[in-house]
């Protein structure tokens, strides 16, 4: 059945431009770093010229920044372009859609709304085919080939429930098993393990957080699970300890992927352990400081993405909402690297003196603690952090007292000894609007 499904899926793909776009990406896999950057810059110049000529917002913005002058692109002025965020999109949506969008097969999409504020944006058929090409490339790096069994532990309701006929046909051709990452109770996870063992997927594509939870459950309950050829994680930050647990339980390598609904797949791992690769024809990624200015490679800051393939509604210097760092081409690949993704910008905690503490420093103290089923760390004020923990079972008072002292001591080490750290045992922790449970939340910004 696999060859038949593969042939049918490839025939369906051939109706669009995804195979062409995939070939263009693969042609750059072994180019020189200089040729890769030249190809990316050429793609960036083309969309800037298009946006300047056809998108009212960018006619205004790119002219003011001195980026497009007399039909010429001046990339040396690119950092002058104001960052684009969701409030700007909401207030100026009509000015952000290209005048020729109607010729490009446009369709509306919405962001995931992890902060509770989804936003509408416009994409088109070429944008979708580039997204498919990028996904196919990332899957190739895992060793997966179309038609082989693919299991998804995914959470976006619009992608999982009440699929239209066309999507159901696609799922059949893709040979997919779909499991809802929103529902992760012990009984549901037992059912997922049974289904995965029967389906025997070649690749598991999953929310990192949900698959880690499933791996911990399987290990805790002593239930054997299928070992796929590979695993691809996405949607939530993959901490090193999470990767270790998933690989140990499933006995398969993990390939992490990064992206969003607004800009598609931004970066993915190819298995060399040197960070995620940035496809040069689809995305230009910057890391910027609080003033929107690029920082050197290796320095952590806010990730800003320019999508190079959406001509219906260009997203230029878009604030994707995450923090991370960039690196140069290393190893065998000539492509730039995304070397670190530290989670949402709103997961950055601040001390009263202005020090920035990334949420991952807190979360790493919970991995490997078998008594913790779920947790969440919330900064209420510069000098107040609340830690909510759902215990995995009964915990002896003296054990909890020891664990509490350890956590308080560690977190005061990050936030300062004057910071109050409250530890609370709770029955449950609510998920966000997209079904993702945020590990860390800061309710304060940098001190003024």
N, C-alpha and C positions, 0 to 999 in steps of 0.2 A: 504493500500500500504506500510506503514512503516514496518510491520513485514516481508513482502516479500522482500523489498529492504535490510533490515537488514540481512536476511538470505542469499541473494545473495552476499552482501558485505562480510559477514563473510566467505562464501565459497571461495570467491576470495582471502581473506587474508590467508586462510588455505593452499593455494598453496605455500606460503612462510613460513618464520619462525617468522613473527611478533607476532602471538598469543603466541608462546613459549617465546619470549623475553618479551612480556607484562606480562606474568605470573611470570617470574623471577623478574621483577621490582616490581610487586604487592606483591610478597612474602617478599620483604624487607621493605614494608611500615610500618610494625609493629615490625620490629626487634629492637634489642637494638642499641643505637648509636655506641657502640664498634663493633658490628657485621656489621653494615653498613660500617664503615671505613675499617674494615678488608676485606670486599667484594670489596670495591673500590680499595684498595691497591693491592689486588690479581689481579684484572683486569689490573691495571697499570703495575704490574710486568710482566704479560703475554705479553702485547704489547711491552714493553721495550725489553724483550728477543727476541721476533719476529723481531723487528726493528733492533736490533743489529746483528742478524744472517742473515737477508735477505735484508736490505736496506743499500746500500753503504754509504749514507750520515750519517746514524745513527751508522753504524759500527765505523765510524771515530769519530763522536761527543760523543757518549756514552762511548767509550773507553777513550777518552781524559778527559772526566769529571769524570771518575772513578765510573760511575753508573753501568756498567756491567763489572764484572771481573770474569773470569773462570766460566762462566755460572751462576753467582750469581748476583742478583740485589741489589745494595746498595742505598736504597732510601734516606739515609741521605745525599747523594751527589747530589740529584736531582736538587737542585737550581743552580748547576754548569753548567747544560745543557744550551747552548746558546739559546736565544729566537729565534723562527722561524717566519719570516715575509714574505710578498709577494715578495719582491725583491729576497730573497734567493730561494723561490719556482721557480720563473721565471728563475733564472740563473742555478739552479741545479735540474730541474724537473726530468731528467733521473735518477739521483742518489737518488731521493726521492720515487720512485716507487718500491715496493717490487718485488723481483725476481719471486715470485710465484703468482703475481697478476693475471696472465692469467688463473689461476685455480679457481678464485673466482668470476667469472662473472663481470669483471670490466666494468666501463663506465666512460666517461669523464663528468665533470661538470665544471662550472665556477662560480666564486664569483659574488656577485651582483655588485661590482664595484662602491660603493657609492662615492669613491674618484675619479672616472673616470679611474681607473686602474684595471679592472677585471683580474683575474688570473685563469688559468686552473689547475684543480686538479683531481685526480682519486678516485672514490669510487667503491663499489661493492654491490652485492646483499644482503649480510649480513648487510652492513652499511645502506642500504635503509630500510631493515626490522627493524633494531633498531630505525631508524628515525620514521618509521610508529608506532612502539610500543610506543615510547615516546609521539608522538602526540596523540595517543589513550588514553594514561594515562592522559595527561593534559586535554583532552576533558572530560574524566570521572569525573575529579574533578569539572568541571562546571555543572555536572548533565546531560550532553548531551549523547545520545546513538546513535549508528550508524543507519542510515535510517531515522532519524528525519530530518526535513527541516533545512538546513544549508546555510546561506548566507555569501558570502565572498566579502568584500570590499578590494580588493587586488591590488597590483601594479606591480608585476613582470611580464613583458610582456610575457615571455616564459611560464608562468603559466596560462595566461588568454586568449591569442589570438591564433587562428589557432591550436587548440589542436589536436594532433593525435587521431586516432580512439580509441586506448586503453584508453587514458586520458578522452575522451568524455564518454566512457562507465563507467569509474570510477566515473565521475561527476554525471552521471545518477543514478548509484547505491547509491551514497552518498546523493542523493536528494539535489543537490546544486543549488543555484542561485549565479551567478558570476557577480560582478560589478567591473568596472575598477577604481581603486583609482587614476590613472593618470589623469582622467577627472573629475574635480570637479567644473565646472562652475555652476552658479545658476540654469540654465535650466536643466542641467544634474542632479544636486542634487534633483530638484523637481521630475524628472523621477525616481531616485533611491528611493525616499520616496514612490512614488506610487507603485513601484515594490515590495518593502519590505512589504508594507501594504497588498498587494495581496498575497504574498508568505507566510507570517506569519512564519518566521523562529523560530526554537527552540533556535538556537545558531547563533550569528553573530560573524564571525572571520574577523578582520579588522586591517589595518594600524591604529595605535592609532591617528596619526595626521589627517588622512582623516576622520575617524569616528567622531573625535572631530569637524572638520570643518562641517560635515554633521549635527551633533547635533546642533551646533550654528546656522546653516542656518534654520533648522526646527523651532527652538525656535524663531528666528528673524522673520520668516514668519508666525508664528502662526499655523504651520501645525502639526497635530497629527501624531505620528509615532507608529508603532507596538512595543509592549513590549515583547521581547523574554524571555525565561527562564534565559538566561545568555549571556554575551558578552565576547569574548576573544580578547585582543589587542596584537599587536606585531609589529615588524619591525622598529618602531620609538619610542623614549622615551615617556613614559606616565607620564606626570607631574600630581601632585595631583589635580590641578585645572581642568585639562582635564578629569580626572576620575570623578570628581564631576559633571561636565557638562554632560558627557555621561550618567552617572547613573540617573541624574535628568530627562533628556529628554527621554531616552529609558525605564526608570523605571525598570532597571535590573542591577544585580551586574556585575562588571567588574573583569575579571581574566586576569592579565597581563602575558605575555610569553616573553622569551628572547632567541635569538639564531641567527644563521646566516646560509647562504647556505653552507659554508665550513664545519661547525661542527654540523649542525642540531639544534634541540631544546635543549638548554643548561639548562634552568630552567623555572619553571612555578608556578603560585600561585594556592593554593588549597582552597582558600576562608577563611582562618583563619586570614588574615590580618597581618601576621607576616613576610612577605617577600616571595621570590620565592624559591622553593625547587630545589635542584640539584640532579638529578638521579645518584646514585652512580656507576651504572654499565656502564654508557655511557660517563661520563665527569668527568675530574678532573680539577677544576678551582682554579687558584691562583690569588691573587692580589699582584702586585709587584711595587717596586719603580723604579726610573729612571735607576738604575743599574741592574734591573732584579731580585732583591732579594725580597722574600716574605715579606709582611708587616703584622702586627698583625691584628686579627679580628676587624672589625669596622673601620679600617683606609682605607681611599679612595686611590686608586692607579689604575694602568693599569690592566685590566683583561687579563689573559693569560689562554688559554684552551688547555688541552690535550684530544683529542678524543680517547676514549678507544676501539672503535669498528670498526675502519677502518684499516684493516690489509693490504689492497692493497696500501695505501699511508698514513702511520701514520703521524698525525700532533701532534707533541710533543712540548709543551710550545709555542703554536701558539698565536701570537699577533693579537687578534681579532679586535683590534682598538677602544675598548670602555673603559671607566673608571667606577669603581664601588667599592663596599665593600662587604666583606663576614661576615657571622655571624655563631654562633654555632647552633646546633639543639635546637629548642625551641618549646613549645606547645606540641601537641600530636605526631608530626612527629619526627622520629629519624634522618632525613636527614639533611645535612648541608644546610645553607641558603645563597642565594644571596640577601642581604638586601637593596642594592641600586645600580641602574644603572644610571649613570649621562650622558650618551651619548658618542659621539665619543671623542677619545683622542684629535683629532684636534679641538674639541669644547672647549678645555681648553685655557683660556686667561691668559696671563702672564703680570705682571707688570715689570718695569725695575729692581726692587729690587728682582725679582724672585718669588713673591707671585703668587699662582695659583688660578684662578677664574673659577669655572665651569659654563658652559653655562646656566644651569638651573636657576642660580641666575638672569640672564637677562630675560629669557623667562617668568618667573613668574610675571613680572611686566606688561605683556600684557594681561594675562587672565582676563576676566571680563570686558575688555575695549571694549564696543560695537562699538566704532567708528573705531576699527582696524579690517580689514579683513585678512591681512597677514602682516608678519613682518620678518625681518632678521637683525641680529646684526653681524657686521664684524669687527674684529680687524685688522687694516691695519699696525699698529706699536705699540710699547709699550705705546706710549702716544697719540694714535689716534684710535677712535672707530667710525664707521659709522653705523647708524641705518636707515634702509629703511622700510617704512611703506606704505602699500596699504590701504587707508581708505575705510571703508564699505559704505560710502556715503559722501555727503557734510558735512564738518565740519566748524563751524564758526571760523574765524581767532582768536578771543579772546579765544575760547575754545582750539584750537590747541596750542596757546601760553602757556596756563596754563599746558596742558598735556606735552608739550615739556620741560618746566622748571622742571616738576616733574621727567621725565625720565632722563634728564641730571644730575639732582641732585643725583638721585639714582645711576646712573652708575658711576659718579665721586666718589661716596662713595665706590664702589668696586675697581675702577681702580686708584684712587688717584686724588686729585684736579688739578694736572698738566695735566691730560689727557684731550684731546680735544674730545668732543662728538658731532658729527654732526647728525642731524635728517633730513631725506629727505622723502618727500612724492613722491611715484612713482606709475606708472600705473600697474605694475606687477613685480613679482619676479620669476626668472627662477627656474625650478626644476632641480635636479641633473640627472646623467646618468641613475639612476634606478627609476626615477619618484618621488623621495622623495625630498621635499623642506626642506633644512637644516635651522633651526632657527638661529643657531650661527656658525660662522666660524672664526677661528683664523689663520692668515697668518704668525704668528711668533712662534718661539719655545722658550724654556726657555733661559734666558740670560746666556751667557758664562762667 
